[in-house]
Amino acid sequence: MTNSVRLRLDAALDNLATTLRGMTADPDEINCTCHWGSAQELARLKTPDVALDPDLLRRSYEASDWDDHAAVLRRILPSLAAALVDGLVVPVLYDLEGVGYSLARGGWQQWPAQQAAAVRAFLDAWWAHSLTAPDAAVPAYEVLTVCAAATATLGPWLAYWETLSDPVADQRLAEAVAHWERDLLGDQLPWHNWTDNEEELRTALTSWLVRHAPSRLRAHGAPEHLLHRLRLLGLTGDARWDDPHWPGHTY
């Protein structure tokens, strides 16, 4: 399964590169040389198919003041996707959800059908790889933030995770719960959210974990304290705070 998922991801990366080959930023695009980068770097975005280093990719997707954000995204996305898969994109302020919000700002789902399909195929393949490949460079919980931000929903991504009967997918679930539990027990979404559906996403994630994760993690041999964190997510108010297994988090 690991080999087939990696082949699917490689095919999605190749298809994205082929579909977006020759794309450039708008010839009249500008940005601040003091805060964004040099004129030479901007010129690279206006030149098709030349290599872009990870730092330039990060600054390009993080910038929110492009005149034509979609054009910049189409230019950088083949390189950005490859760098994401290799774990080379390191955000400065937040986790990788900024990549997803950049995609959302660029309106990728309204791009020409072939382009939109190539983006979605990459997201699907990257998510599958993060859940099943032991050597995935980026934690699944970070890949999920990209996919959720790019599509403004958690449903399809969690639904796919639920279908997997795989030890690696179970390990990724244990890692995610350990990473998320503090925020979720404080009724907070465990990643930065720039849209108005934060409560919807938090509720969906908590409900899915309470319903789906305990039996799976118990069978996986997850530590007892992690199973108690999941149980506490199903409680509210004083029942949660007064439980003898409340971890003592302060907010």
Secondary structure, DSSP 8 states (H G I E B T S, - for coil): -HHHHHHHHHHHHHHHHHHTTT----TT----TTTT--HHHHHHHTSTT----HHHHHHHHH----TTHHHHHHHHHHHHHHHHHTT----SSS-THHHHHHHHHTTGGGS-HHHHHHHHHHHHHHHHHHHH-TT-SS-HHHHHHHHHHHHT-SHHHHHHHHH---HHHHHHHHHHHHHHHHHHHTT--SS---SS-HHHHHHHHHHHHHHHHHHHHHHHT--HHHHHHHHHHT--HHHHHTSTT------
